[in-house]
Amino acid sequence: MAAQQRTLHRSPSAQLRKEKMEAEILSFGPRVFQNVAASEASKQNTPIFTRSLVQRAAREVELVRRGKGTIGEGRNTITIPHMRGCGVIEIRLRRRGAETASLNWLSIVAIAELEGRTPGYYITTGNQKQFDEYSDIEMLKGPIDMFVSTDRLHHIWKRIKQMPIPPALESVKGFEPIVLESKIWRSLQSRLDVLTVRIENIVCVALGRHEDSKEGVSFRASTQHLLACFASKYLSQRYAGASGVTPSIPILARDPAYTFEDVRLLSHLEPPITVVSDPYQYLAITPSTLIIAICAPVLVPFLDIAADICFPPGPAAILSHEIANHPWHKDGLVVTFELWTPRVGRMLEGMDVVWLNGEDGAQNRVDQEWGKNLHWYARKE
């Protein structure tokens, strides 16, 4: 039994789901697979989502949000080249001023399927919104201490800090004991203790909005953000030197579902979580970053971007649901809705992985719900 426990990489229920899913997918035959490895090999397995590409996306989406594209043929336009040449995609801008704009990243699977005749991202715009409703009308690039007093963003964050404390904060803090008493938190502390790479920041991807139509305040979103805060505080205390100075481990977060109330609420947590606009969550990722992406949508290629933007070592650690490995991966084949791709697989080869022992039927709600399939990936050094 002890040997079995040492080799168990997921809960028994998760193992059954994995086996059932694999059998179902294989029953469909070869038509459901995309040979992503062949596509990547044709480009010598070089990074696609380079830092320079993500920086260009940041500049272009900011222009869209400000309604300031390049003048061409009597209109404001932005052109985004395809991944392998063969044309561009054109974004036409409205002239009436700022508007909401979202970056949409194409998965490696989609790029392979289209043989690179597509950009790595595209920009979509919505109706004009007030900043108090949504954050994507502004380019939120980081916390207040990144800016001087004359910067527009400095004034935005200063205004946020001067607002009354959101009423939902008390409810969120009420969940703290549940997180601290969970098996997940105890297991995570032991993993943070043995990290061989010093964490310099934490980037949260798609942890959800706090408003919940049934609960009022979402338990899942609240407890996942609190876990990030506890990890930051725990690491800060571990890194405190003999001088007693405790270093700050900043936390940045991005979710397209965040409202302005989320921006306010997260800024009042301890330590604060700073909401950023896409793609600044990716630009914040370095080889010293802990990524927390517990249940991110499978069509958001955050792992591909992390692997490329930190190439070759990858980020320091990832906390997420299992990035499952399946039999067809050995042939470089991928199904559309997978997180795993060949470049992600190469990144994970340099990481140790462990299931954090969440379980079905646990007394603690974190362990019982979103924690039961949580895995820890830490870079080997």
SENU-73469 format. One record per residue (C-alpha): residue number from 0; residue in three letters; z, y, x. Coordinates in nm, 2 decimals. Each point is the difference from the previous one (the first is absolute). Example, Ala and Ser with C-alpha at 12.3 -4.5 7.8 and 13.67 -1.06 7.14 Angstrom:
residues 2
<node 0,ala,<0.78,-0.45,1.23>>,
<node 1,ser,<-0.07,0.34,0.14>>,
//
This chain:
residues 381
<node 0,met,<0.00,0.00,0.00>>,
<node 1,ala,<0.08,0.24,0.29>>,
<node 2,ala,<-0.34,-0.06,0.15>>,
<node 3,gln,<-0.16,0.07,-0.34>>,
<node 4,gln,<0.18,0.32,-0.03>>,
<node 5,arg,<-0.11,0.12,0.34>>,
<node 6,thr,<-0.36,-0.05,-0.09>>,
<node 7,leu,<0.01,0.14,-0.35>>,
<node 8,his,<-0.20,0.32,-0.01>>,
<node 9,arg,<0.03,0.08,-0.37>>,
<node 10,ser,<0.20,-0.08,-0.30>>,
<node 11,pro,<-0.07,-0.34,-0.17>>,
<node 12,ser,<-0.14,0.18,-0.31>>,
<node 13,ala,<-0.23,0.21,0.23>>,
<node 14,gln,<-0.11,-0.31,0.18>>,
<node 15,leu,<-0.10,-0.16,-0.34>>,
<node 16,arg,<-0.19,0.32,-0.10>>,
<node 17,lys,<-0.18,0.01,0.33>>,
<node 18,glu,<-0.12,-0.37,-0.02>>,
<node 19,lys,<-0.11,0.05,-0.37>>,
<node 20,met,<-0.19,0.32,0.09>>,
<node 21,glu,<-0.17,-0.17,0.30>>,
<node 22,ala,<-0.11,-0.30,-0.21>>,
<node 23,glu,<-0.14,0.23,-0.27>>,
<node 24,ile,<-0.20,0.22,0.24>>,
<node 25,leu,<-0.14,-0.30,0.19>>,
<node 26,ser,<-0.12,-0.14,-0.34>>,
<node 27,phe,<-0.23,0.30,-0.04>>,
<node 28,gly,<-0.21,-0.10,0.30>>,
<node 29,pro,<-0.15,0.22,0.27>>,
<node 30,arg,<-0.12,0.28,-0.23>>,
<node 31,val,<0.35,0.17,-0.01>>,
<node 32,phe,<0.02,0.04,0.38>>,
<node 33,gln,<-0.12,0.28,0.23>>,
<node 34,asn,<-0.07,-0.07,0.37>>,
<node 35,val,<0.19,0.30,0.13>>,
<node 36,ala,<0.03,-0.15,0.35>>,
<node 37,ala,<-0.38,0.00,0.04>>,
<node 38,ser,<-0.02,0.36,-0.11>>,
<node 39,glu,<0.28,0.10,0.24>>,
<node 40,ala,<-0.16,-0.19,0.29>>,
<node 41,ser,<-0.33,0.18,-0.05>>,
<node 42,lys,<0.20,0.32,0.09>>,
<node 43,gln,<0.18,-0.18,0.29>>,
<node 44,asn,<0.32,0.01,-0.20>>,
<node 45,thr,<0.06,0.36,0.08>>,
<node 46,pro,<0.23,0.21,-0.22>>,
<node 47,ile,<-0.16,0.15,-0.31>>,
<node 48,phe,<0.29,0.22,-0.13>>,
<node 49,thr,<0.04,0.19,0.33>>,
<node 50,arg,<0.24,0.29,0.02>>,
<node 51,ser,<-0.29,0.23,0.03>>,
<node 52,leu,<-0.15,-0.13,-0.32>>,
<node 53,val,<0.33,0.04,-0.19>>,
<node 54,gln,<0.03,0.36,0.14>>,
<node 55,arg,<-0.35,0.08,-0.12>>,
<node 56,ala,<0.09,-0.13,-0.34>>,
<node 57,ala,<0.31,0.22,0.00>>,
<node 58,arg,<-0.21,0.31,0.08>>,
<node 59,glu,<-0.26,-0.08,-0.26>>,
<node 60,val,<0.24,-0.07,-0.29>>,
<node 61,glu,<0.18,0.32,0.09>>,
<node 62,leu,<-0.33,0.19,-0.04>>,
<node 63,val,<-0.05,-0.16,-0.34>>,
<node 64,arg,<0.35,0.09,-0.11>>,
<node 65,arg,<-0.07,0.36,0.10>>,
<node 66,gly,<-0.36,0.00,-0.14>>,
<node 67,lys,<-0.14,0.09,0.33>>,
<node 68,gly,<-0.29,-0.23,0.10>>,
<node 69,thr,<-0.30,0.08,0.22>>,
<node 70,ile,<-0.25,0.22,-0.17>>,
<node 71,gly,<-0.33,-0.18,-0.04>>,
<node 72,glu,<-0.29,0.05,-0.24>>,
<node 73,gly,<0.20,0.24,-0.20>>,
<node 74,arg,<0.31,-0.22,-0.05>>,
<node 75,asn,<0.32,-0.11,0.17>>,
<node 76,thr,<-0.04,-0.35,0.14>>,
<node 77,ile,<0.17,-0.24,0.23>>,
<node 78,thr,<-0.20,-0.29,0.14>>,
<node 79,ile,<0.17,-0.32,0.12>>,
<node 80,pro,<-0.21,-0.23,0.21>>,
<node 81,his,<-0.02,-0.37,-0.06>>,
<node 82,met,<0.19,-0.24,0.23>>,
<node 83,arg,<-0.32,-0.11,0.18>>,
<node 84,gly,<-0.23,0.28,-0.06>>,
<node 85,cys,<-0.27,-0.05,-0.26>>,
<node 86,gly,<0.09,0.31,-0.20>>,
<node 87,val,<0.28,0.21,-0.13>>,
<node 88,ile,<0.20,0.06,-0.32>>,
<node 89,glu,<0.01,0.35,-0.13>>,
<node 90,ile,<0.30,0.17,-0.16>>,
<node 91,arg,<-0.07,0.30,-0.21>>,
<node 92,leu,<0.28,0.25,-0.03>>,
<node 93,arg,<0.09,0.23,-0.29>>,
<node 94,arg,<0.01,0.37,0.08>>,
<node 95,arg,<0.30,0.08,-0.23>>,
<node 96,gly,<0.27,-0.06,0.26>>,
<node 97,ala,<0.24,-0.27,0.08>>,
<node 98,glu,<0.00,-0.33,-0.18>>,
<node 99,thr,<0.16,-0.34,0.03>>,
<node 100,ala,<-0.19,-0.24,0.24>>,
<node 101,ser,<0.07,-0.36,0.09>>,
<node 102,leu,<-0.11,-0.20,0.30>>,
<node 103,asn,<-0.12,-0.35,-0.08>>,
<node 104,trp,<-0.02,-0.24,0.29>>,
<node 105,leu,<-0.25,-0.28,0.00>>,
<node 106,ser,<0.13,-0.34,0.10>>,
<node 107,ile,<-0.14,-0.18,0.30>>,
<node 108,val,<-0.13,-0.27,-0.25>>,
<node 109,ala,<-0.20,0.27,-0.19>>,
<node 110,ile,<-0.13,0.15,0.32>>,
<node 111,ala,<-0.11,-0.35,0.12>>,
<node 112,glu,<-0.16,-0.08,-0.34>>,
<node 113,leu,<-0.20,0.32,0.01>>,
<node 114,glu,<-0.09,-0.06,0.36>>,
<node 115,gly,<0.14,0.34,0.10>>,
<node 116,arg,<-0.23,0.19,-0.23>>,
<node 117,thr,<0.30,0.19,-0.14>>,
<node 118,pro,<0.25,0.25,0.14>>,
<node 119,gly,<0.35,-0.13,0.09>>,
<node 120,tyr,<0.14,0.23,-0.27>>,
<node 121,tyr,<-0.11,0.22,-0.28>>,
<node 122,ile,<0.15,0.30,-0.18>>,
<node 123,thr,<0.05,0.03,-0.37>>,
<node 124,thr,<0.10,0.32,-0.18>>,
<node 125,gly,<0.18,0.05,-0.33>>,
<node 126,asn,<0.08,0.29,-0.23>>,
<node 127,gln,<0.18,0.30,0.14>>,
<node 128,lys,<0.38,-0.06,0.00>>,
<node 129,gln,<0.30,0.20,0.06>>,
<node 130,phe,<0.20,-0.09,0.31>>,
<node 131,asp,<0.31,-0.05,-0.21>>,
<node 132,glu,<-0.18,-0.29,-0.16>>,
<node 133,tyr,<-0.16,-0.18,0.29>>,
<node 134,ser,<0.02,0.03,0.37>>,
<node 135,asp,<-0.37,-0.07,0.08>>,
<node 136,ile,<-0.10,0.36,-0.05>>,
<node 137,glu,<0.18,0.08,0.33>>,
<node 138,met,<-0.04,-0.16,0.34>>,
<node 139,leu,<0.36,-0.12,0.06>>,
<node 140,lys,<0.00,-0.08,0.37>>,
<node 141,gly,<0.36,-0.06,0.08>>,
<node 142,pro,<0.36,0.13,-0.02>>,
<node 143,ile,<0.10,0.37,0.02>>,
<node 144,asp,<0.09,-0.01,0.36>>,
<node 145,met,<-0.37,-0.06,0.09>>,
<node 146,phe,<-0.09,0.35,-0.11>>,
<node 147,val,<0.08,0.36,0.09>>,
<node 148,ser,<0.12,0.24,-0.26>>,
<node 149,thr,<-0.34,0.16,-0.05>>,
<node 150,asp,<-0.17,-0.34,-0.09>>,
<node 151,arg,<-0.07,-0.05,-0.37>>,
<node 152,leu,<0.15,-0.35,0.02>>,
<node 153,his,<0.32,0.14,0.14>>,
<node 154,his,<0.04,0.21,-0.32>>,
<node 155,ile,<-0.08,-0.30,-0.22>>,
<node 156,trp,<0.27,-0.22,0.16>>,
<node 157,lys,<0.24,0.29,0.00>>,
<node 158,arg,<-0.05,0.05,-0.37>>,
<node 159,ile,<0.06,-0.37,-0.06>>,
<node 160,lys,<0.32,0.01,0.19>>,
<node 161,gln,<0.12,0.30,-0.20>>,
<node 162,met,<-0.06,-0.16,-0.33>>,
<node 163,pro,<0.29,-0.16,-0.20>>,
<node 164,ile,<0.08,-0.36,0.09>>,
<node 165,pro,<-0.21,-0.23,-0.23>>,
<node 166,pro,<0.22,-0.16,-0.27>>,
<node 167,ala,<-0.15,-0.34,0.08>>,
<node 168,leu,<0.15,0.01,0.35>>,
<node 169,glu,<0.34,-0.12,-0.13>>,
<node 170,ser,<-0.17,-0.30,-0.16>>,
<node 171,val,<-0.18,-0.09,0.32>>,
<node 172,lys,<0.32,0.03,0.20>>,
<node 173,gly,<0.16,-0.23,-0.25>>,
<node 174,phe,<-0.22,-0.28,0.13>>,
<node 175,glu,<0.12,0.03,0.36>>,
<node 176,pro,<0.27,-0.27,-0.03>>,
<node 177,ile,<-0.25,-0.25,-0.13>>,
<node 178,val,<-0.22,0.05,0.30>>,
<node 179,leu,<0.29,0.00,0.25>>,
<node 180,glu,<0.14,-0.33,-0.15>>,
<node 181,ser,<-0.34,-0.18,0.00>>,
<node 182,lys,<-0.09,-0.29,0.22>>,
<node 183,ile,<-0.32,0.19,0.09>>,
<node 184,trp,<0.19,0.29,0.15>>,
<node 185,arg,<0.23,-0.23,0.20>>,
<node 186,ser,<-0.30,-0.19,0.13>>,
<node 187,leu,<-0.19,0.32,0.08>>,
<node 188,gln,<0.29,0.13,0.21>>,
<node 189,ser,<-0.01,-0.31,0.22>>,
<node 190,arg,<-0.37,0.05,0.05>>,
<node 191,leu,<0.04,0.37,0.09>>,
<node 192,asp,<0.26,-0.10,0.25>>,
<node 193,val,<-0.24,-0.21,0.20>>,
<node 194,leu,<-0.31,0.23,-0.01>>,
<node 195,thr,<-0.15,0.03,0.34>>,
<node 196,val,<-0.19,0.32,-0.09>>,
<node 197,arg,<0.19,0.32,-0.07>>,
<node 198,ile,<-0.08,0.13,-0.35>>,
<node 199,glu,<-0.09,0.37,0.00>>,
<node 200,asn,<-0.10,0.04,-0.36>>,
<node 201,ile,<-0.03,-0.19,-0.33>>,
<node 202,val,<-0.31,0.02,-0.22>>,
<node 203,cys,<0.03,-0.11,-0.37>>,
<node 204,val,<-0.32,-0.10,-0.18>>,
<node 205,ala,<-0.01,-0.03,-0.38>>,
<node 206,leu,<0.37,-0.05,-0.08>>,
<node 207,gly,<-0.05,0.14,-0.35>>,
<node 208,arg,<0.10,0.30,-0.21>>,
<node 209,his,<0.36,0.03,-0.12>>,
<node 210,glu,<-0.06,0.08,-0.37>>,
<node 211,asp,<-0.01,-0.32,-0.21>>,
<node 212,ser,<-0.08,0.00,-0.37>>,
<node 213,lys,<0.25,-0.28,-0.07>>,
<node 214,glu,<0.28,0.05,0.25>>,
<node 215,gly,<-0.02,0.38,0.04>>,
<node 216,val,<0.02,-0.04,0.38>>,
<node 217,ser,<-0.19,-0.28,0.15>>,
<node 218,phe,<0.23,-0.26,0.17>>,
<node 219,arg,<-0.28,-0.14,0.22>>,
<node 220,ala,<-0.12,0.34,0.13>>,
<node 221,ser,<0.36,0.13,0.05>>,
<node 222,thr,<0.13,-0.30,0.19>>,
<node 223,gln,<-0.31,-0.03,0.22>>,
<node 224,his,<0.02,0.37,0.10>>,
<node 225,leu,<0.38,-0.05,0.06>>,
<node 226,leu,<-0.07,-0.29,0.23>>,
<node 227,ala,<-0.22,0.23,0.21>>,
<node 228,cys,<0.29,0.25,0.02>>,
<node 229,phe,<0.25,-0.27,0.10>>,
<node 230,ala,<-0.24,-0.13,0.27>>,
<node 231,ser,<-0.04,0.35,0.14>>,
<node 232,lys,<0.38,0.07,0.01>>,
<node 233,tyr,<0.07,-0.35,0.15>>,
<node 234,leu,<-0.26,0.05,0.28>>,
<node 235,ser,<0.12,0.36,0.06>>,
<node 236,gln,<0.36,-0.13,0.06>>,
<node 237,arg,<-0.12,-0.28,0.22>>,
<node 238,tyr,<-0.20,0.25,0.22>>,
<node 239,ala,<0.29,0.24,0.03>>,
<node 240,gly,<0.07,0.06,0.37>>,
<node 241,ala,<0.32,0.05,0.19>>,
<node 242,ser,<-0.02,0.37,-0.08>>,
<node 243,gly,<0.05,-0.09,-0.37>>,
<node 244,val,<-0.33,0.17,-0.10>>,
<node 245,thr,<-0.16,-0.20,-0.28>>,
<node 246,pro,<-0.38,0.01,0.01>>,
<node 247,ser,<-0.19,0.06,-0.32>>,
<node 248,ile,<-0.23,-0.27,-0.13>>,
<node 249,pro,<-0.22,0.20,-0.24>>,
<node 250,ile,<-0.14,-0.17,-0.31>>,
<node 251,leu,<-0.34,0.09,-0.14>>,
<node 252,ala,<-0.13,-0.14,-0.33>>,
<node 253,arg,<-0.32,-0.01,-0.20>>,
<node 254,asp,<-0.08,-0.13,-0.34>>,
<node 255,pro,<-0.27,0.14,-0.23>>,
<node 256,ala,<0.23,-0.04,-0.29>>,
<node 257,tyr,<0.26,0.25,0.14>>,
<node 258,thr,<0.06,0.30,-0.22>>,
<node 259,phe,<0.15,0.32,0.11>>,
<node 260,glu,<0.34,-0.13,-0.13>>,
<node 261,asp,<-0.04,-0.29,0.25>>,
<node 262,val,<-0.06,0.25,0.28>>,
<node 263,arg,<0.32,0.19,-0.09>>,
<node 264,leu,<0.21,-0.31,-0.05>>,
<node 265,leu,<-0.10,-0.17,0.32>>,
<node 266,ser,<0.07,0.32,0.20>>,
<node 267,his,<0.36,-0.03,-0.12>>,
<node 268,leu,<0.07,-0.35,0.12>>,
<node 269,glu,<0.20,-0.06,0.32>>,
<node 270,pro,<-0.19,0.01,0.23>>,
<node 271,pro,<-0.27,0.18,-0.19>>,
<node 272,ile,<-0.34,-0.16,-0.07>>,
<node 273,thr,<-0.29,0.23,0.04>>,
<node 274,val,<-0.30,-0.05,-0.23>>,
<node 275,val,<-0.34,0.05,0.18>>,
<node 276,ser,<-0.35,0.03,-0.13>>,
<node 277,asp,<-0.26,-0.27,0.08>>,
<node 278,pro,<-0.08,-0.07,0.29>>,
<node 279,tyr,<0.30,0.14,0.18>>,
<node 280,gln,<0.20,-0.32,-0.06>>,
<node 281,tyr,<-0.26,-0.17,0.22>>,
<node 282,leu,<-0.01,0.28,0.26>>,
<node 283,ala,<0.38,-0.04,0.04>>,
<node 284,ile,<-0.04,-0.37,0.09>>,
<node 285,thr,<0.04,-0.07,0.37>>,
<node 286,pro,<0.10,-0.31,0.21>>,
<node 287,ser,<0.36,0.11,-0.06>>,
<node 288,thr,<-0.02,0.01,-0.38>>,
<node 289,leu,<0.18,-0.22,-0.25>>,
<node 290,ile,<-0.23,-0.04,-0.31>>,
<node 291,ile,<0.16,-0.08,-0.33>>,
<node 292,ala,<-0.26,-0.10,-0.26>>,
<node 293,ile,<0.18,-0.25,-0.22>>,
<node 294,cys,<-0.25,-0.05,-0.28>>,
<node 295,ala,<-0.30,0.22,0.08>>,
<node 296,pro,<-0.32,-0.05,-0.20>>,
<node 297,val,<-0.22,-0.27,0.17>>,
<node 298,leu,<-0.31,0.22,-0.01>>,
<node 299,val,<0.17,0.27,0.21>>,
<node 300,pro,<-0.09,-0.09,0.36>>,
<node 301,phe,<0.32,0.13,0.16>>,
<node 302,leu,<0.03,-0.29,0.23>>,
<node 303,asp,<-0.35,0.03,0.13>>,
<node 304,ile,<0.06,0.37,0.06>>,
<node 305,ala,<0.33,-0.07,0.17>>,
<node 306,ala,<-0.16,-0.26,0.23>>,
<node 307,asp,<-0.28,0.24,0.09>>,
<node 308,ile,<0.18,0.32,0.04>>,
<node 309,cys,<0.26,-0.17,0.23>>,
<node 310,phe,<-0.26,-0.22,0.18>>,
<node 311,pro,<0.07,-0.20,0.20>>,
<node 312,pro,<0.38,-0.06,-0.03>>,
<node 313,gly,<0.05,0.08,-0.37>>,
<node 314,pro,<0.30,0.16,-0.16>>,
<node 315,ala,<0.35,-0.10,0.11>>,
<node 316,ala,<0.09,-0.18,-0.32>>,
<node 317,ile,<-0.11,-0.06,-0.36>>,
<node 318,leu,<0.22,-0.07,-0.30>>,
<node 319,ser,<-0.20,-0.13,-0.29>>,
<node 320,his,<-0.07,-0.29,-0.23>>,
<node 321,glu,<-0.16,-0.29,0.19>>,
<node 322,ile,<-0.34,0.06,0.16>>,
<node 323,ala,<-0.10,-0.36,-0.08>>,
<node 324,asn,<-0.22,-0.21,0.22>>,
<node 325,his,<-0.23,-0.24,-0.17>>,
<node 326,pro,<-0.22,-0.29,0.11>>,
<node 327,trp,<-0.33,0.19,-0.02>>,
<node 328,his,<0.12,0.27,0.24>>,
<node 329,lys,<-0.07,-0.23,0.30>>,
<node 330,asp,<-0.37,0.05,-0.08>>,
<node 331,gly,<0.03,0.37,-0.04>>,
<node 332,leu,<-0.04,-0.01,-0.38>>,
<node 333,val,<0.19,0.24,-0.23>>,
<node 334,val,<0.03,0.03,-0.37>>,
<node 335,thr,<-0.02,0.35,-0.14>>,
<node 336,phe,<0.36,0.04,-0.12>>,
<node 337,glu,<0.16,-0.11,0.33>>,
<node 338,leu,<0.21,0.21,0.24>>,
<node 339,trp,<-0.10,-0.22,0.29>>,
<node 340,thr,<-0.32,0.08,0.19>>,
<node 341,pro,<-0.10,-0.11,0.35>>,
<node 342,arg,<0.11,0.33,0.16>>,
<node 343,val,<0.34,-0.03,-0.19>>,
<node 344,gly,<0.02,-0.36,0.12>>,
<node 345,arg,<-0.05,0.11,0.37>>,
<node 346,met,<0.28,0.26,-0.05>>,
<node 347,leu,<0.23,-0.26,-0.15>>,
<node 348,glu,<-0.06,-0.23,0.30>>,
<node 349,gly,<0.21,0.24,0.20>>,
<node 350,met,<0.28,0.00,-0.25>>,
<node 351,asp,<0.29,-0.22,-0.09>>,
<node 352,val,<0.04,-0.07,-0.37>>,
<node 353,val,<0.30,-0.11,-0.20>>,
<node 354,trp,<0.08,-0.03,-0.37>>,
<node 355,leu,<0.31,0.20,-0.09>>,
<node 356,asn,<0.15,-0.27,-0.22>>,
<node 357,gly,<-0.02,0.17,-0.34>>,
<node 358,glu,<0.02,-0.26,-0.27>>,
<node 359,asp,<-0.06,-0.08,-0.36>>,
<node 360,gly,<0.31,0.00,-0.21>>,
<node 361,ala,<0.20,0.22,0.24>>,
<node 362,gln,<0.29,0.20,-0.14>>,
<node 363,asn,<-0.11,0.31,0.17>>,
<node 364,arg,<-0.28,0.18,-0.18>>,
<node 365,val,<-0.19,0.11,0.32>>,
<node 366,asp,<0.00,-0.36,0.13>>,
<node 367,gln,<-0.10,-0.14,-0.34>>,
<node 368,glu,<-0.29,0.25,-0.07>>,
<node 369,trp,<-0.21,0.17,0.26>>,
<node 370,gly,<0.20,-0.14,0.30>>,
<node 371,lys,<-0.07,-0.37,-0.05>>,
<node 372,asn,<-0.34,0.00,0.17>>,
<node 373,leu,<0.08,0.26,0.27>>,
<node 374,his,<-0.11,-0.07,0.35>>,
<node 375,trp,<0.07,0.17,0.33>>,
<node 376,tyr,<-0.27,0.04,0.27>>,
<node 377,ala,<0.11,0.12,0.34>>,
<node 378,arg,<-0.22,0.06,0.31>>,
<node 379,lys,<0.06,-0.22,0.29>>,
<node 380,glu,<0.06,0.17,0.34>>,
//
